Every structure is written in structure tokens, then in C-alpha cells.
Amino acid sequence: MTRLSATLLLIGSALLSTGNAFAPSTLVHRSSSISTSLPVVPEFANADVDSIIQSSDMLLSEGSKYAELVKSAFIVLLFGGGLIPAAIAANQAMIGTLRGARRGGDEGNDYIEDSGASGPPLPGQALLFASEEVKLVDVIAILGRIQSAEKLCDWRTLPSTEQAPNVQWLPRDIYKANIRKAKFTGWPADPSTGEPIGGAELEKAEKGRISKNGAMIGDAALDAVFDSWAWGASVATQDKVEATLAQFQTGNSINIGEFTAAAARGRAVTGIGALSFILIQLTAYGSLFIAPFLRVVLNVDVGFGQLGECDGVCSSLF
């Protein structure tokens, strides 16, 4: 239909360009220059018809290409549009966690960024993704208050036991409150040397302060200890606490290297979870957005689903 319309249009234009078809014949014959140019008109007409047909084919091709892209975008927005705001919020929370933002389970409580402790930071604290510096003294103040997993809290009266007696989950906020109220039993020693952890000078400078009931302890250090057995969760169970304490605590001796490794393993679970979430998003967005765009616009097929169609033969990258 398009080819026929274009042909008729050009024939009409050719007739009009040589004069009025319904005028007397005396007006048609004007000069030899006009008559000699008449045989050339059909050639130009054919050339113009081919040009218009090619242009119309290109426009139809481009139109169908972008129609396919719009269709794919409509399907994505129709069935997956509601997931986009949730994905944005989840990514913001993930970035905050990886940057050391406040852990879950103790919302509504005051967060202590700096306890005023002196001395060096915890060795290997960079592996813990903490937003504040984790002071070695704060870790000593915490571990010096933990005698055993059984005495960490009253496991039989935790809020989770209201649902079922055998569901004994220690929340992060109750753990922090119990540690701050617990009695400091003594400055732990290094099992390899028998000397006070951090040295005698640090013990002399800080023991009096951290031995007091309600001593100020930084939340970053409290989170590091909790994550060593909770593995990034907002609750801990008694069996995990016991198993973790056995790795670095023997009587009044604390292996700080083993503690740091346990805390790093606990935080690594969060990192693995974040990496898995990123891979899931890449797969989803690749199937819904990136792959259809590349097929429709660039004729490149990268896999990831079937949305979108190439205009002709796709160039596969994989």
C-alpha cells in the first residue's frame, strides 16, 4: 500500500510539473526545451519512488525497533515496578551496613561512639567494617565481664521464650545492657606470655575506669564481640556463644588474635550476603533492562532472558 501511494503521488507531481492536464493543447506546447526534457521525467520519478520507499522502510524498521523497546519497558514496569523502591531502600541499608552503620537489634538506645578509652585500637579492626575505631581497652572491658555463656544472661526468661520455652534468642540490646551492668572480673592475660593484654602500662591507666559498674563502653566494640558469635544476626543462641568463647577464652586468658579472627568471620557473613544480593540484582536488572536495550538498540545479545528482539542477526558476546 505504501509503494502504490508513493507511485501515484509522483506521477501526479510529474503531470503537474509539465502543465495542467485539462488545459487546451495550445498551452501545452511551449518550447522545444520543455519537450526535450519530458523523456527524462520518468527516470527522476523512478529514482524518487525508490528513495521514498527506502526511507519509509527505514522509518518502519526504526518504529518497530523502538516499539519493541517500549513493549519490554512496559512489561518490566507493569510486573516489576513495585520492586524498584524496595531495591533502592535495600541497597541503601546494605551500603550503610558495609560502612559500619549501626547494627540491628538495639534501635531506640543511646549509641556511644567514643568511650574515652586510651591506648591502641584492636589489632585487625579493619576486617570488622566498623564505622568507629574499636579500642582494645573496650574489648578488654567486655571480655573481662563475660565469665561464660551461661552467665551472659538468663536464657530462660528472654523475650523469645514467650513464644516457646526452647526458643532462647539473646537480642543485641539485652546483651549490651547486661554487659554494661556486669561486674568486671579482672584484666585478662595474654596466653602466650602471661602478661596483661596491651601491657602493664595500659592496665595501670585503664583498669580503674573500666572496673566500675556502668563504665562507658563503645558500641563498636560491643557489636564486634556480639558479631563474633551472632554472625551478623540481631540475636544469638547459647550454643553459638559457648562455641565461640571456647575459641579464644581460657579461664582469665584471652587470645586477642583468635577473637579478631572470630569477629572477622562473623562480619564476613554480612559481606557474603551483600555480594550475593548484588549478584541477584545484576541478574534481574540484566534480564529486565540491560539485555533488552542492547538487543533492540545495538543488535547485541548478551544472554539474560528473552525480552527484546534484534533487528536482523544478533551479535552474541557469549
Residue frames as qw, qx, qy, qz and C-alpha x, y, z in Angstrom:
[[0.000, 0.886, 0.464, 0.000, 0.00, 0.00, 0.00],
 [0.323, -0.783, 0.107, 0.521, 2.87, 2.38, 0.79],
 [0.403, -0.145, 0.599, 0.677, 4.61, 1.68, -2.58],
 [0.217, 0.593, 0.683, 0.369, 1.40, 2.29, -4.58],
 [0.116, -0.926, -0.301, 0.194, 0.65, 5.57, -2.79],
 [0.370, -0.625, 0.291, 0.624, 4.16, 6.88, -3.35],
 [0.378, 0.122, 0.681, 0.615, 3.99, 5.98, -7.10],
 [0.110, 0.771, 0.591, 0.210, 0.67, 7.74, -7.60],
 [0.251, -0.878, -0.112, 0.392, 1.95, 10.80, -5.77],
 [0.373, -0.442, 0.443, 0.685, 4.99, 11.12, -8.01],
 [0.305, 0.373, 0.710, 0.514, 3.03, 10.57, -11.25],
 [0.011, -0.891, -0.453, 0.009, 0.66, 13.35, -10.22],
 [0.319, -0.777, 0.124, 0.529, 3.61, 15.62, -9.45],
 [0.413, -0.107, 0.605, 0.672, 5.14, 14.89, -12.89],
 [0.205, 0.630, 0.659, 0.356, 1.92, 15.78, -14.66],
 [0.146, -0.935, -0.268, 0.183, 1.53, 19.00, -12.76],
 [0.424, -0.585, 0.284, 0.630, 5.13, 19.99, -13.45],
 [0.328, 0.080, 0.645, 0.686, 4.54, 19.83, -17.28],
 [0.245, -0.110, -0.250, -0.930, 1.30, 21.81, -17.24],
 [0.576, 0.068, 0.468, -0.667, -2.36, 21.43, -16.50],
 [0.248, 0.038, 0.941, 0.228, -3.66, 18.10, -17.85],
 [0.270, 0.646, 0.706, -0.106, -7.09, 19.59, -18.55],
 [0.058, 0.710, -0.083, -0.696, -5.89, 22.77, -20.32],
 [0.726, 0.659, 0.033, -0.195, -6.16, 23.25, -24.15],
 [0.897, 0.045, 0.186, 0.398, -3.44, 21.66, -26.23],
 [0.409, 0.789, -0.018, 0.458, -2.20, 25.02, -27.44],
 [0.339, -0.861, 0.274, -0.261, -0.97, 25.80, -23.94],
 [0.914, -0.306, 0.233, 0.130, 0.96, 22.60, -23.61],
 [0.778, 0.290, 0.154, 0.535, 3.41, 23.07, -26.49],
 [0.174, -0.959, -0.025, 0.222, 5.50, 25.97, -25.36],
 [0.127, 0.834, -0.517, -0.144, 9.07, 25.42, -26.39],
 [0.801, 0.316, -0.509, 0.007, 11.47, 22.81, -27.54],
 [0.104, 0.447, -0.732, 0.504, 13.30, 22.88, -24.24],
 [0.630, -0.167, 0.464, -0.600, 10.24, 21.60, -22.42],
 [0.919, 0.225, -0.096, -0.309, 9.53, 18.87, -24.94],
 [0.610, 0.465, -0.614, 0.184, 13.08, 17.62, -24.96],
 [0.087, -0.389, 0.728, -0.558, 13.10, 17.33, -21.16],
 [0.789, -0.151, 0.063, -0.592, 9.91, 15.25, -20.97],
 [0.868, 0.119, -0.480, -0.035, 11.57, 11.84, -21.62],
 [0.330, 0.336, -0.674, 0.569, 13.81, 12.39, -18.56],
 [0.499, -0.413, 0.217, -0.730, 10.90, 12.82, -16.13],
 [0.931, -0.180, -0.224, -0.224, 10.10, 9.07, -15.71],
 [0.697, 0.209, -0.518, 0.450, 13.72, 8.38, -14.70],
 [0.011, -0.360, 0.445, -0.820, 13.60, 11.00, -11.97],
 [0.718, -0.305, -0.024, -0.625, 10.21, 9.71, -10.93],
 [0.911, -0.044, -0.409, 0.027, 11.51, 6.15, -10.54],
 [0.467, 0.265, -0.524, 0.661, 14.51, 7.40, -8.55],
 [0.286, -0.372, 0.289, -0.835, 12.25, 9.42, -6.24],
 [0.855, -0.233, -0.202, -0.418, 9.91, 6.46, -5.74],
 [0.818, 0.045, -0.496, 0.287, 12.80, 4.18, -4.75],
 [0.219, 0.328, -0.453, 0.800, 14.16, 6.83, -2.39],
 [0.526, -0.354, 0.132, -0.762, 10.81, 7.32, -0.69],
 [0.912, -0.142, -0.326, -0.203, 10.26, 3.57, -0.40],
 [0.655, 0.150, -0.541, 0.506, 13.68, 3.09, 1.17],
 [0.051, -0.347, 0.372, -0.859, 13.02, 5.94, 3.61],
 [0.720, -0.301, -0.039, -0.624, 9.63, 4.54, 4.54],
 [0.887, -0.040, -0.455, 0.061, 11.13, 1.09, 5.09],
 [0.421, 0.235, -0.528, 0.699, 13.79, 2.60, 7.35],
 [0.334, -0.346, 0.235, -0.844, 11.17, 4.51, 9.34],
 [0.863, -0.216, -0.222, -0.399, 9.05, 1.39, 9.72],
 [0.779, 0.086, -0.529, 0.326, 12.11, -0.57, 10.84],
 [0.166, 0.277, -0.470, 0.821, 13.08, 2.09, 13.39],
 [0.554, -0.329, 0.045, -0.764, 9.50, 2.34, 14.57],
 [0.906, -0.163, -0.351, -0.173, 9.20, -1.40, 15.12],
 [0.595, 0.192, -0.558, 0.546, 12.55, -1.42, 16.91],
 [0.044, -0.245, 0.426, -0.870, 11.53, 1.22, 19.43],
 [0.728, -0.262, -0.160, -0.613, 8.04, -0.26, 19.72],
 [0.839, -0.063, -0.526, 0.124, 9.70, -3.48, 20.88],
 [0.354, 0.188, -0.512, 0.760, 11.77, -1.50, 23.38],
 [0.384, -0.293, 0.150, -0.863, 8.69, 0.30, 24.71],
 [0.840, -0.200, -0.361, -0.354, 6.85, -3.03, 25.00],
 [0.709, 0.011, -0.579, 0.402, 9.70, -4.54, 27.01],
 [0.091, 0.224, -0.405, 0.882, 9.85, -1.47, 29.26],
 [0.594, -0.295, -0.077, -0.744, 6.09, -1.63, 29.81],
 [0.856, -0.161, -0.486, -0.071, 6.25, -5.29, 30.80],
 [0.523, 0.095, -0.550, 0.644, 9.08, -4.58, 33.24],
 [0.133, -0.233, 0.273, -0.924, 7.29, -1.62, 34.85],
 [0.701, -0.264, -0.279, -0.601, 4.00, -3.49, 35.00],
 [0.902, -0.228, -0.366, -0.018, 5.32, -6.56, 36.80],
 [0.743, -0.122, -0.320, 0.575, 8.48, -5.28, 38.47],
 [0.094, 0.691, -0.009, 0.717, 7.96, -1.57, 39.01],
 [0.622, -0.724, -0.050, -0.293, 6.98, -2.04, 42.64],
 [0.901, -0.227, -0.095, 0.358, 10.30, -3.73, 43.36],
 [0.487, 0.564, -0.096, 0.659, 12.39, -0.70, 42.38],
 [0.273, -0.777, 0.185, -0.536, 11.69, 1.43, 45.51],
 [0.882, -0.453, 0.113, -0.064, 12.24, -1.59, 47.73],
 [0.867, 0.197, -0.036, 0.456, 15.52, -2.37, 45.95],
 [0.219, 0.720, -0.165, 0.638, 16.71, 1.22, 46.44],
 [0.561, -0.701, 0.202, -0.392, 15.95, 1.07, 50.18],
 [0.969, -0.206, 0.075, 0.114, 17.64, -2.33, 50.49],
 [0.710, 0.422, -0.103, 0.554, 20.77, -1.08, 48.72],
 [0.071, -0.778, 0.211, -0.587, 20.96, 1.97, 50.98],
 [0.777, -0.557, 0.198, -0.219, 20.72, -0.28, 54.04],
 [0.956, 0.071, 0.010, 0.286, 23.35, -2.64, 52.62],
 [0.462, 0.620, -0.181, 0.608, 25.79, 0.21, 51.93],
 [0.365, -0.754, 0.227, -0.497, 25.23, 1.55, 55.43],
 [0.925, -0.356, 0.129, -0.035, 25.95, -1.86, 56.95],
 [0.856, 0.260, -0.036, 0.446, 29.14, -2.32, 54.93],
 [0.227, 0.686, -0.191, 0.664, 30.28, 1.14, 56.00],
 [0.355, -0.023, -0.708, 0.609, 29.84, 0.14, 59.63],
 [0.388, -0.429, -0.086, -0.811, 26.44, 1.65, 60.33],
 [0.452, -0.275, 0.604, -0.596, 24.59, 0.74, 63.49],
 [0.148, -0.008, -0.979, -0.140, 23.68, -2.93, 63.69],
 [0.564, -0.371, -0.387, -0.628, 20.10, -4.10, 64.08],
 [0.668, -0.326, -0.659, 0.120, 18.53, -5.14, 67.34],
 [0.409, -0.405, -0.431, 0.695, 19.29, -2.13, 69.55],
 [0.048, 0.527, 0.317, 0.787, 17.21, 0.63, 67.99],
 [0.432, -0.785, -0.281, -0.344, 15.98, 3.28, 70.40],
 [0.737, -0.561, -0.096, 0.364, 19.03, 3.09, 72.68],
 [0.017, -0.945, 0.270, 0.184, 21.81, 5.64, 73.01],
 [0.900, 0.318, -0.042, 0.294, 24.79, 4.81, 70.82],
 [0.441, -0.811, 0.244, 0.296, 28.23, 5.50, 72.30],
 [0.711, 0.674, -0.149, 0.135, 30.75, 6.30, 69.58],
 [0.426, 0.523, -0.512, 0.531, 33.68, 7.14, 71.85],
 [0.737, -0.550, -0.388, 0.064, 34.09, 5.78, 75.36],
 [0.150, -0.930, 0.284, -0.178, 37.15, 7.91, 76.04],
 [0.928, -0.255, 0.179, 0.204, 39.40, 4.87, 76.24],
 [0.023, 0.834, -0.500, -0.233, 43.12, 5.36, 75.71],
 [0.584, -0.256, 0.750, 0.175, 45.59, 3.01, 74.10],
 [0.036, 0.232, -0.730, -0.641, 45.76, 1.34, 70.70],
 [0.739, 0.125, -0.115, -0.652, 42.88, 0.05, 68.57],
 [0.870, -0.064, 0.475, -0.119, 42.03, -3.62, 68.32],
 [0.171, -0.407, 0.740, 0.507, 44.56, -5.35, 66.02],
 [0.090, 0.153, 0.886, 0.429, 42.93, -6.16, 62.68],
 [0.252, 0.508, 0.542, -0.620, 39.90, -3.95, 63.29],
 [0.272, 0.383, -0.397, -0.789, 39.76, -3.05, 59.59],
 [0.173, -0.044, -0.941, -0.286, 38.33, -6.52, 58.94],
 [0.027, 0.418, 0.803, -0.423, 35.30, -5.70, 61.09],
 [0.048, 0.523, 0.506, 0.685, 33.86, -2.91, 58.87],
 [0.294, -0.673, -0.521, 0.435, 33.34, -0.70, 61.91],
 [0.201, 0.856, 0.215, 0.424, 32.43, 2.95, 61.41],
 [0.293, -0.895, 0.262, -0.210, 34.28, 3.95, 64.59],
 [0.336, 0.515, -0.748, 0.249, 37.61, 2.86, 65.94],
 [0.875, -0.368, -0.288, -0.126, 37.34, -0.31, 68.04],
 [0.091, -0.760, 0.537, -0.354, 39.51, 0.32, 71.08],
 [0.565, 0.125, -0.796, 0.177, 41.42, -2.61, 72.58],
 [0.056, -0.095, 0.650, -0.752, 40.51, -1.35, 76.06],
 [0.646, 0.016, 0.047, -0.761, 36.79, -1.51, 75.22],
 [0.784, 0.113, -0.573, -0.208, 37.16, -5.13, 74.07],
 [0.352, 0.139, -0.780, 0.498, 39.03, -5.93, 77.32],
 [0.324, -0.080, 0.414, -0.847, 36.25, -4.26, 79.33],
 [0.783, 0.050, -0.195, -0.589, 33.69, -6.50, 77.59],
 [0.763, 0.139, -0.631, 0.015, 35.55, -9.82, 77.70],
 [0.182, 0.210, -0.709, 0.648, 36.54, -9.14, 81.31],
 [0.504, -0.052, 0.344, -0.790, 32.82, -9.15, 82.14],
 [0.851, 0.126, -0.300, -0.413, 32.00, -12.43, 80.37],
 [0.436, -0.447, 0.762, -0.174, 32.70, -15.44, 82.56],
 [0.272, 0.075, 0.939, 0.196, 30.71, -17.94, 80.49],
 [0.222, -0.222, -0.586, -0.747, 27.84, -18.15, 78.05],
 [0.381, -0.511, -0.770, 0.026, 25.52, -19.37, 80.79],
 [0.304, -0.596, -0.390, 0.633, 26.14, -16.25, 82.91],
 [0.172, 0.117, 0.328, 0.921, 25.81, -13.85, 79.99],
 [0.453, -0.181, -0.085, -0.869, 22.04, -13.66, 80.58],
 [0.506, 0.061, 0.758, -0.407, 19.11, -15.60, 81.97],
 [0.116, 0.102, -0.776, -0.611, 18.38, -17.61, 78.87],
 [0.036, -0.387, -0.921, 0.027, 15.09, -18.99, 80.27],
 [0.048, 0.734, 0.487, -0.471, 13.46, -15.57, 80.63],
 [0.160, -0.179, 0.407, 0.881, 14.39, -13.98, 77.32],
 [0.489, 0.349, 0.087, -0.795, 11.53, -12.38, 75.31],
 [0.475, 0.256, -0.700, -0.468, 11.72, -15.15, 72.70],
 [0.083, -0.030, -0.971, 0.222, 10.76, -17.77, 75.33],
 [0.439, 0.258, 0.393, -0.766, 7.28, -16.26, 75.49],
 [0.658, 0.331, -0.385, -0.556, 6.61, -17.89, 72.13],
 [0.940, -0.010, -0.339, -0.031, 8.18, -21.23, 73.08],
 [0.651, -0.727, 0.209, 0.063, 10.34, -22.20, 76.09],
 [0.819, -0.118, 0.346, 0.442, 13.07, -23.71, 73.93],
 [0.461, 0.718, 0.170, 0.493, 13.41, -20.63, 71.70],
 [0.523, -0.733, -0.065, 0.430, 16.20, -18.85, 73.57],
 [0.539, 0.575, 0.152, 0.597, 17.44, -15.94, 71.49],
 [0.417, -0.586, -0.189, 0.669, 19.57, -13.23, 73.05],
 [0.353, 0.882, 0.236, 0.204, 18.83, -9.85, 71.41],
 [0.549, 0.380, -0.156, 0.727, 21.63, -7.37, 70.87],
 [0.182, -0.703, 0.072, -0.684, 20.11, -4.68, 73.09],
 [0.819, -0.550, -0.018, -0.164, 19.71, -7.00, 76.11],
 [0.870, 0.047, -0.125, 0.474, 23.28, -8.24, 75.63],
 [0.314, 0.541, -0.141, 0.767, 24.62, -4.66, 75.67],
 [0.467, -0.692, 0.053, -0.548, 22.61, -3.73, 78.74],
 [0.927, -0.364, -0.074, 0.040, 23.79, -6.87, 80.61],
 [0.745, 0.226, -0.165, 0.606, 27.46, -6.27, 79.74],
 [0.080, 0.624, -0.139, 0.764, 27.36, -2.68, 80.97],
 [0.633, -0.612, 0.090, -0.466, 25.78, -3.80, 84.27],
 [0.948, -0.084, -0.273, 0.140, 28.01, -6.87, 84.75],
 [0.531, -0.793, 0.256, 0.154, 30.90, -6.93, 87.20],
 [0.510, 0.708, -0.484, 0.063, 34.42, -6.67, 85.81],
 [0.947, -0.320, -0.003, 0.021, 36.19, -9.84, 86.99],
 [0.604, -0.553, 0.358, 0.449, 39.75, -8.88, 86.07],
 [0.312, 0.761, -0.394, -0.411, 42.08, -7.76, 83.31],
 [0.979, 0.156, 0.132, -0.008, 42.62, -10.75, 81.00],
 [0.403, -0.625, 0.555, 0.371, 46.11, -12.02, 80.25],
 [0.576, 0.570, -0.481, -0.336, 47.80, -12.97, 77.01],
 [0.968, -0.167, 0.165, -0.092, 48.02, -16.81, 76.99],
 [0.817, 0.440, -0.184, 0.325, 51.30, -16.79, 75.10],
 [0.330, 0.517, -0.403, 0.679, 53.16, -14.52, 77.56],
 [0.484, -0.489, -0.647, 0.329, 51.05, -14.43, 80.70],
 [0.175, -0.123, -0.143, 0.966, 51.31, -10.63, 80.66],
 [0.300, 0.612, 0.478, -0.553, 48.28, -8.32, 80.76],
 [0.506, 0.551, 0.534, 0.394, 46.80, -7.79, 77.29],
 [0.173, 0.924, 0.139, 0.311, 48.05, -4.50, 75.93],
 [0.480, 0.364, -0.422, 0.677, 50.84, -4.30, 78.52],
 [0.432, -0.450, -0.593, 0.509, 51.14, -3.35, 82.17],
 [0.092, -0.121, -0.042, 0.987, 51.11, 0.37, 81.40],
 [0.363, -0.250, -0.485, -0.755, 47.72, 0.16, 79.68],
 [0.546, -0.443, -0.710, 0.035, 46.32, -1.91, 82.54],
 [0.356, -0.324, -0.417, 0.771, 47.53, 0.65, 85.06],
 [0.053, 0.036, -0.128, -0.990, 45.98, 3.53, 83.10],
 [0.481, -0.129, -0.431, -0.753, 42.59, 1.99, 82.36],
 [0.379, -0.190, -0.900, 0.101, 41.76, -0.75, 84.88],
 [0.008, -0.280, -0.573, 0.770, 40.32, 1.61, 87.45],
 [0.372, 0.220, -0.115, -0.895, 37.96, 3.21, 84.95],
 [0.575, 0.047, -0.641, -0.506, 36.63, 0.07, 83.24],
 [0.269, -0.085, -0.911, 0.300, 36.24, -1.80, 86.56],
 [0.260, 0.123, 0.404, -0.869, 33.43, 0.49, 87.68],
 [0.314, 0.470, 0.822, -0.069, 29.82, -0.61, 87.32],
 [0.341, 0.861, 0.349, -0.144, 28.24, 1.14, 84.37],
 [0.367, -0.483, 0.386, 0.695, 31.61, 2.01, 82.84],
 [0.525, 0.695, -0.056, -0.489, 31.32, 3.64, 79.45],
 [0.556, -0.108, 0.746, 0.350, 31.99, 1.14, 76.65],
 [0.252, 0.395, -0.396, -0.790, 31.89, 1.93, 72.95],
 [0.808, 0.273, 0.315, -0.416, 29.12, 0.32, 70.93],
 [0.606, 0.595, -0.490, -0.195, 31.51, -0.56, 68.10],
 [0.067, 0.391, -0.891, 0.220, 33.40, -2.88, 70.45],
 [0.563, 0.058, 0.650, -0.508, 30.17, -4.34, 71.86],
 [0.782, 0.472, -0.028, -0.406, 29.00, -5.06, 68.29],
 [0.405, 0.567, -0.715, -0.058, 32.33, -6.67, 67.41],
 [0.194, -0.211, 0.900, -0.327, 32.05, -9.11, 70.32],
 [0.664, 0.262, 0.465, -0.523, 28.39, -9.85, 69.61],
 [0.696, 0.564, -0.255, -0.365, 29.03, -10.44, 65.90],
 [0.071, 0.494, -0.867, 0.001, 31.77, -12.94, 66.73],
 [0.217, 0.069, 0.958, -0.174, 29.07, -15.40, 67.75],
 [0.496, 0.539, 0.450, -0.511, 25.90, -13.97, 66.12],
 [0.439, 0.075, 0.669, 0.595, 27.46, -13.80, 62.63],
 [0.023, -0.110, -0.341, -0.933, 25.70, -10.59, 61.64],
 [0.328, -0.561, -0.711, -0.269, 22.30, -11.51, 63.08],
 [0.232, -0.600, 0.134, -0.754, 20.44, -9.41, 65.64],
 [0.812, -0.454, 0.169, -0.327, 20.12, -12.36, 68.05],
 [0.257, 0.486, -0.828, 0.115, 22.48, -15.01, 69.44],
 [0.893, -0.263, -0.264, -0.252, 21.94, -18.50, 70.82],
 [0.613, -0.689, 0.379, -0.074, 23.66, -20.07, 73.81],
 [0.919, 0.010, 0.304, 0.251, 25.34, -22.86, 71.86],
 [0.579, 0.683, 0.026, 0.445, 26.95, -20.39, 69.43],
 [0.197, -0.898, 0.264, -0.293, 28.16, -18.19, 72.29],
 [0.801, -0.463, 0.377, 0.038, 29.73, -21.19, 74.03],
 [0.869, 0.265, 0.242, 0.341, 31.42, -22.46, 70.85],
 [0.378, 0.815, -0.053, 0.436, 32.84, -19.04, 70.03],
 [0.393, -0.841, 0.306, -0.212, 34.12, -18.26, 73.52],
 [0.907, -0.250, 0.304, 0.152, 35.91, -21.62, 73.54],
 [0.746, 0.545, 0.059, 0.379, 37.98, -20.47, 70.54],
 [0.341, 0.639, -0.222, 0.652, 39.68, -17.56, 72.30],
 [0.408, -0.662, 0.287, -0.559, 38.88, -17.66, 76.03],
 [0.757, -0.070, -0.621, 0.191, 40.56, -19.96, 78.55],
 [0.512, -0.501, -0.456, 0.528, 39.94, -19.01, 82.18],
 [0.096, -0.889, -0.110, 0.435, 41.24, -15.46, 82.57],
 [0.339, -0.329, 0.538, 0.698, 43.28, -15.63, 79.36],
 [0.571, 0.714, 0.273, -0.298, 42.12, -14.15, 76.07],
 [0.546, -0.022, 0.533, 0.646, 43.75, -14.80, 72.72],
 [0.219, 0.674, 0.085, -0.700, 43.14, -11.47, 71.01],
 [0.102, 0.330, -0.707, -0.617, 44.24, -12.79, 67.62],
 [0.003, -0.249, -0.960, -0.124, 41.66, -15.60, 67.78],
 [0.143, 0.635, 0.549, -0.525, 39.00, -13.17, 68.93],
 [0.187, 0.579, -0.241, -0.756, 39.67, -10.85, 66.00],
 [0.092, 0.113, -0.874, -0.463, 39.50, -13.80, 63.59],
 [0.058, 0.434, 0.886, -0.150, 36.17, -14.92, 65.07],
 [0.167, 0.689, 0.285, -0.645, 34.74, -11.39, 64.80],
 [0.143, 0.456, -0.521, -0.707, 36.00, -11.08, 61.22],
 [0.013, -0.117, -0.957, -0.266, 34.35, -14.39, 60.29],
 [0.115, 0.592, 0.705, -0.374, 31.11, -13.18, 61.79],
 [0.187, 0.701, -0.007, -0.688, 31.27, -9.95, 59.81],
 [0.030, -0.256, 0.771, 0.582, 32.29, -11.85, 56.66],
 [0.214, 0.427, 0.879, -0.008, 28.84, -13.44, 56.60],
 [0.202, 0.798, 0.280, -0.495, 27.41, -9.95, 56.13],
 [0.037, 0.601, -0.499, -0.624, 29.86, -9.32, 53.29],
 [0.143, 0.030, 0.935, 0.325, 28.95, -12.60, 51.57],
 [0.224, 0.631, 0.706, -0.229, 25.28, -11.73, 51.93],
 [0.154, 0.784, -0.025, -0.601, 25.88, -8.31, 50.36],
 [0.030, -0.386, 0.736, 0.556, 27.80, -9.87, 47.46],
 [0.194, 0.287, 0.931, 0.118, 25.01, -12.39, 46.86],
 [0.218, 0.750, 0.468, -0.414, 22.44, -9.59, 46.87],
 [0.093, 0.677, -0.338, -0.647, 24.46, -7.64, 44.29],
 [0.090, -0.141, 0.890, 0.425, 24.73, -10.69, 42.01],
 [0.228, 0.515, 0.819, -0.113, 20.98, -11.31, 42.25],
 [0.195, 0.801, 0.176, -0.537, 20.32, -7.70, 41.28],
 [0.004, 0.514, -0.598, -0.615, 22.72, -7.84, 38.35],
 [0.158, 0.137, 0.944, 0.255, 20.93, -10.93, 37.04],
 [0.198, 0.680, 0.658, -0.256, 17.49, -9.36, 37.46],
 [0.135, 0.810, -0.027, -0.570, 18.40, -5.98, 36.01],
 [0.119, -0.353, 0.741, 0.558, 20.33, -7.63, 33.19],
 [0.188, 0.316, 0.910, 0.190, 17.27, -9.65, 32.19],
 [0.118, 0.770, 0.585, -0.226, 14.75, -6.83, 32.58],
 [0.080, 0.934, 0.014, -0.347, 16.63, -3.73, 31.43],
 [0.195, -0.668, 0.550, 0.463, 20.16, -4.12, 30.09],
 [0.407, 0.001, 0.848, 0.338, 19.80, -7.15, 27.80],
 [0.399, 0.703, 0.589, 0.004, 16.57, -5.92, 26.07],
 [0.074, 0.924, -0.076, -0.366, 18.13, -2.48, 25.49],
 [0.252, -0.520, 0.679, 0.452, 21.25, -3.98, 23.91],
 [0.450, 0.258, 0.824, 0.230, 19.20, -6.29, 21.67],
 [0.319, 0.816, 0.478, -0.067, 16.81, -3.60, 20.40],
 [0.056, 0.961, -0.104, -0.251, 19.23, -0.67, 20.06],
 [0.075, -0.730, 0.633, 0.248, 22.63, -2.25, 19.33],
 [0.884, 0.267, -0.302, -0.237, 21.69, -5.73, 17.99],
 [0.232, 0.451, -0.798, 0.326, 23.90, -7.29, 20.65],
 [0.841, -0.352, -0.293, -0.287, 22.80, -10.39, 22.55],
 [0.058, 0.537, -0.703, 0.462, 24.39, -10.85, 25.99],
 [0.360, -0.195, -0.903, 0.129, 22.01, -13.55, 27.18],
 [0.061, 0.169, 0.552, -0.814, 19.92, -12.85, 30.29],
 [0.427, 0.474, 0.576, -0.511, 16.41, -13.80, 29.24],
 [0.390, 0.352, 0.717, 0.458, 14.37, -13.30, 26.06],
 [0.122, 0.862, 0.339, -0.356, 12.96, -9.76, 26.32],
 [0.100, 0.793, -0.295, -0.524, 13.66, -7.59, 23.29],
 [0.845, 0.324, 0.389, 0.175, 14.37, -8.64, 19.69],
 [0.353, -0.410, 0.404, 0.738, 17.29, -7.78, 17.44],
 [0.553, 0.704, 0.016, -0.445, 16.69, -6.11, 14.07],
 [0.653, 0.565, -0.497, -0.090, 18.15, -8.89, 11.96],
 [0.851, 0.010, -0.460, 0.252, 21.01, -11.07, 13.19],
 [0.506, -0.853, 0.104, -0.074, 22.20, -10.55, 16.79],
 [0.471, 0.566, -0.575, 0.356, 25.89, -10.33, 17.59],
 [0.834, -0.510, -0.212, -0.029, 26.41, -12.64, 20.58],
 [0.001, 0.805, -0.505, 0.311, 29.06, -11.73, 23.12],
 [0.455, -0.386, 0.763, -0.249, 28.96, -15.07, 24.95]]
